[in-house]
Amino acid sequence: MLAYVLRRLVLALPLLLGITFVSFLVIHLAPGDPVTALAGGDLTMNPDKLYAQLVKEYGLDKPLHVQYWNWLSRLARLDFGRSFAPHGRLVLTMIGERLPITLLLNVVEMLFIVAMAVPIGSLSATRQYSAFDKVTTVFVFIGFATPDFWLALLLMILFGVQLGWLPISGLRSMNWEYLSFWQQQGDFLSHLILPITVATFGGLAGFSRYMRQSMLEVIRQDYIQSARAKGLAERVVIGKHALRNALLPIVTILGLSLPTLIGGSVIVESIFAIPGMGQLMVQAAFERDYPVLMGNLVIVSTLTLLANLAADVAYGLVDPRIRVGRRRR
Amino acid sequence: MKTIRRLGAALALLALAAGCNSEAGPSTVERKPTGAVTPAYGDTRIEASIGNVSSLIPNITSDSASHEVGDFMYNGLVTLGKDLEITGELAKSWGFTKDCLTLDFKLHENVRWHDGQPFTADDVVFTWETTMNPRTPSPYKSDFQDVSRVEARGPYDVRVTYKRPYAKALLSWALPMLPRHLLDRWVREGKLREAPQNWTAPVGTGPYRFKEMKSGEKVVVVANPDYFRGKPRISRIVYRIIPSQATIFLELKARGVDVAGLTALQYKRQTEYPAFEKAYNKFRYPGAGYTYLGFNLKDPRFADRRVRQAFAHAINKQELLDGVVLGLGRRATGPFRPGTWADNPNVKGVPYDLARAQELLAEAGWKTRNSDGLLVKDGVPFTFELLTNQGNDERKKVAEIIQASLREIGVGVEIRILEWAALLKDHIKKRQFQAIILGWGTGADPDQYVVWHSSQMGPDELNHISYANPEVDALLEAGRSSCVQADRVRYYHRLHQVLSDDQPLVFLYWRDALPVVSSRIYGIEPGPAGIKWNFTDWFVPKALQRYTAG
C-alpha cells in the first residue's frame, strides 16, 4: 500500500508541472496585463508612464519561457513571489490569511451536505416513488435550481432586515472587541449561519440524487436478497450491507469535491462579504495579478491530485475487492 | 489629499451655481432640519466600500478606496475646502514669487507623526524624493516633473523651485506627507511597497490612527488625540469592504452601515419610504466624471466636424439621462465639471434637433438612403462599430440608446462589448476603433493637456481620438503655465466654447454622486466639494450614540 502511494506521488510531479505550464500559458495569453489592469478599469487623466517601469520591475518584458522558468525556479524554493498590487504582499501570506475561513465554511458545508444527502438518498431509494421520495425530489431540485445569490438575498431580507435575528454580512459584529470571549464565538457563529445554509442548500441536490441512484442499484443485487433471505432485519440489510456498497461512488465524488473546499465560492463570499479564497482568486484574475493566480493554482491543483489519491485509497477501505496489495498476490 | 483622488469620489457643485438646473430636481441635498445640537465625542462610524483597499500608502495607489482610507490617516500641505478652494493643511501659509517659479511654505509647528516624532520640513523633502525615486511606483510623478529643487530652509520652512511656471503647482502639494524616519531605508532600497507602513503599520499625521486591518474585510482607525487641529469627534471609523452593491443596500436597511453610496435606482425608487428617510440623510451632487461618445478622428467620416455635430444633434441627452441614470445627473456641455471655475456657463451645448442633424449630414455629402434606410455616400452605407467595456451596464444602455437615435437619421451602429483589458490593449491603444463609449474622470484642477493636446497621441498617451486643433493646443499650453487664476479662467472658458463647437467627441452627461449618511451623524456641510471635506467635524450627539468606542 505504501509503495503504491509513493509511486502515485512520484507520478504526480510531472503532471503538476504540466498543469502549471498550461496555466501559465493561458493566463499570460489572456488579453491585458497587470500594468494596464492597475489603471483600475477606468481611464483617468493620468499622464504618467509608469508602464515601462512596472513592466521591467515585474519582468514582464522577458520572453514567456524565461518568465516561466524564473517563476518555476522560485517555486522550487517554495517562493511564491509577491503580488503585483500596490501592497506588494507575499502570495503565501495572502493565501494563508484567507484559507482558514474558506476551509471552515466549506468543510462545514460539506459535512452538512453528506449528513443530509446520505439519509435522504437512501430513504428515497428504499421507498422509491413514495410520498417521501417525491417530496424530497421536488425539494432538492428546487435547491438545485435556485441561484445562490437570489436565495442569499431573500434570506438576508427575511432574517437580517425584517426579523433582525441574524447579521447580514461580514464575519464579526462592529462591537466585537467589546464582547466577552463566549459572546465573540457566538457572534462569529451567527455570521456563518446564512452563508452555510445557502451553500448547503445549493449542493444538497447533486449528492442526494447520486446517493439515491447508487442505493437503487445496490438493493437490486442478489446478495441483498440473500441477506433478507437469511432473516436479517431490514435495518441491518440496508444500514450495513447495502449502505457500504452504495457509498462507493459517493466517495469518488467527495474526493473530486475536495479541491472546491479551498477554491471557495465566489458568489457566496461576495454577497456575504466574506474575505475568502474565491474573492481573492477572482480579484487576482481581474487585476491580472499573475503571482497570486499562479500561487492559487499550484495549491489547488496539488490538492486535487492529493484528493484523487486519497479517494483511490479510500476505495480500498470501503471495498475490499479493490485493495491494491491483495491484487498482487 | 482629497484632490488627488482619481476615481469615484465625487467633488462637485450645488445646483444654484450650475445654471442649468431645470433637470437637476429640487435640490442637491435632501436633508432634514437639524436644529441646535451639542457636539460630542464618541461613537463609531461605519462606512461601506465596494472596492478593495490596495495599499495603505496612498501615494502609490490610484483607486478610490485606498484614498478614502488614506484621508483618515494622512495630511497634505494643502487640501481642498468646501468650495473646492485650496486651503492650508500642514502648511500654515504659502506664497509664490512674482515669476511663479518659487513657492515657499510655512509649516505648522505642533504637528507630530502618529508615533510621536515631530513633522518637519525634512519630511516634505523626503516625500518629494520618494515620489521622484525611479523605483517608487507612484502615479503622481508628472505633477512634480517641473520641480527643480525642494529644500528645507529651516525646520518649518520649505522652498520649492520650478523650472517653468506650472499652474497645478500649489494643488500638487495636496500629496500625502510620508515620514522620513520610518520609510527612508525602504525608499532607498526601492522597496517602498514592502515597508510595514504599507500594510500593517501605517504612520501619518492625520486625524485618525491606524488600529486594525483585516485584508479584504475592513480597516479600522481610531481618533488621534494629538491631532494638530484637535481630536476628531467621532472616536472610531470602520471602513468595511462589501463587494456587492445589493448587500450594502440591505446593510443600510438594517442600519448596519452609516455611510455608503447608492445607485440611481436605489436612490430614486427603493429608499423613498419613511423608515429609511428617518434613518438616513440622502445627498446628491454632480460627480467627477462624464460619459462620452468618442470618435477615431483618423476615420475620414468622423474627421468631418459636420458629421460629429450631426450626431450631437441627433442624440437626445435628456432622454439618455432619464433612461440610464433615472435623471440623476446633468447634461454635459464640455469637459469641465459643471459649476467649477473653469466651466463656462454660457456654453449651452448642442440641442436635440433631428432636422438640423440631417441637414448637416447632407452638407457633408450623406444625402441618399439605400433600401435599408441607411445613408449612402459613394456607394458605401454609413455604418460603424461602437465599442464599450464589459461590466458597465450604464454604458451598455447608452450604446443602445445611441444606436436607436442614430438609426433615425440613417446611420447604422453595431455595438460590441469587450472586456476592459482587451478593449484598452487591442483597440484603444492601437487606435483600432471607429467609435467608443467611455468616461473621463476629472481632477480638481481643470488642466486637461494630456487628453486634448495634439502632442499626446502616442500609443500609451491619452489623446486616443487623435484630436489636433491648433487653437486648443495654444489654450491648453497657456492654461497650464499660468499661475494667475483670472487668466486661466479666460483660457478655459474659451476652450470650453471651442470644444463644444467642434465636438471632437459628443459630451453626454455627468452622473450624480448619491451618498447617504446615517441621520444620527451631525455636522455635515455639503458643498461643491461634496460631503467628506470636513469629516473630522462630524459628530454624534450623546443621546444618539450607538457604539461604545474607546
Contacts between the chains, C-beta under 8 A, distances in Angstrom:
chain1	res1	chain2	res2	distance
A	30	B	421	7.7
A	31	B	419	6.9
A	31	B	421	5.4
A	31	B	422	3.7
A	31	B	425	5.6
A	31	B	426	6.1
A	32	B	419	7.3
A	32	B	420	7.2
A	32	B	421	2.0
A	32	B	422	6.0
A	32	B	424	6.9
A	32	B	425	5.5
A	33	B	421	7.2
A	33	B	425	7.3
A	36	B	421	5.7
A	36	B	424	5.4
A	36	B	425	6.1
A	37	B	420	8.0
A	37	B	421	5.9
A	38	B	62	7.6
A	39	B	62	7.3
A	39	B	424	7.7
A	40	B	6	7.6
A	40	B	7	6.1
A	40	B	62	5.9
A	40	B	63	5.3
A	41	B	389	7.7
A	41	B	391	7.8
A	41	B	420	5.2
A	42	B	7	5.9
A	42	B	289	7.9
A	42	B	439	6.5
A	42	B	441	6.6
A	43	B	438	6.2
A	43	B	439	7.2
A	43	B	440	6.5
A	43	B	441	7.3
A	43	B	462	7.1
A	44	B	6	4.3
A	44	B	7	6.4
A	44	B	62	6.6
A	44	B	440	7.9
A	44	B	441	4.7
A	45	B	440	6.7
A	45	B	441	7.0
A	45	B	442	6.9
A	45	B	443	6.3
A	45	B	448	6.3
A	45	B	450	5.6
A	45	B	451	5.8
A	45	B	462	6.6
A	46	B	6	6.9
A	46	B	62	6.7
A	46	B	139	5.5
A	46	B	142	7.9
A	46	B	450	7.9
A	46	B	462	7.9
A	47	B	142	4.8
A	47	B	449	7.9
A	47	B	450	4.1
A	47	B	456	7.7
A	47	B	461	7.5
A	47	B	462	6.8
A	48	B	138	7.8
A	48	B	139	5.2
A	48	B	140	7.3
A	48	B	141	5.4
A	48	B	142	5.1
A	49	B	460	6.1
A	50	B	137	6.2
A	50	B	138	7.8
A	50	B	139	6.0
A	50	B	141	7.8
A	51	B	460	5.9
A	53	B	134	6.8
A	53	B	135	8.0
A	53	B	137	7.0
A	54	B	137	6.1
A	57	B	135	7.7
A	57	B	137	7.3
A	82	B	193	7.8
A	82	B	194	7.6
A	85	B	54	5.1
A	85	B	55	7.3
A	86	B	54	4.7
A	86	B	55	3.7
A	86	B	57	7.8
A	86	B	60	5.0
A	86	B	61	4.7
A	86	B	66	7.2
A	86	B	137	7.0
A	86	B	193	6.4
A	86	B	198	7.8
A	87	B	54	6.0
A	87	B	55	4.5
A	87	B	56	7.6
A	87	B	193	6.6
A	87	B	198	5.9
A	87	B	199	5.2
A	88	B	55	8.0
A	88	B	193	3.2
A	88	B	194	5.7
A	88	B	198	7.2
A	89	B	199	6.2
A	94	B	215	7.1
A	97	B	215	5.6
A	98	B	215	7.3
A	98	B	216	7.0
A	149	B	244	8.0
A	149	B	246	7.9
A	153	B	246	6.0
A	153	B	250	7.2
A	156	B	247	7.2
A	156	B	250	5.1
A	157	B	250	6.5
A	160	B	250	6.3
A	160	B	254	5.3
A	161	B	250	5.8
A	161	B	253	4.9
A	161	B	254	4.9
A	164	B	254	6.9
A	167	B	256	7.4
A	168	B	247	6.7
A	168	B	250	5.3
A	168	B	251	5.4
A	168	B	254	5.6
A	168	B	256	6.1
A	169	B	242	5.9
A	169	B	247	5.0
A	169	B	250	7.7
A	169	B	251	6.1
A	169	B	256	7.8
A	170	B	217	6.9
A	170	B	218	7.6
A	170	B	240	6.7
A	170	B	242	7.7
A	171	B	217	6.7
A	174	B	44	6.3
A	174	B	46	5.9
A	174	B	238	5.8
A	174	B	256	7.7
A	174	B	547	6.2
A	175	B	547	5.8
A	175	B	548	6.6
A	178	B	548	5.5
A	270	B	243	4.6
A	270	B	244	5.3
A	271	B	244	4.9
A	271	B	246	7.1
A	271	B	247	5.6
A	272	B	247	7.1
A	273	B	217	7.4
A	273	B	240	7.1
A	273	B	241	6.8
A	273	B	242	4.3
A	273	B	243	6.5
A	273	B	244	7.1
A	273	B	247	5.9
A	275	B	214	7.0
A	275	B	215	6.2
A	275	B	216	3.1
A	275	B	217	4.5
A	275	B	241	7.5
A	279	B	216	6.1
A	279	B	243	6.7
A	280	B	216	7.1
A	283	B	52	6.5
A	288	B	421	6.8
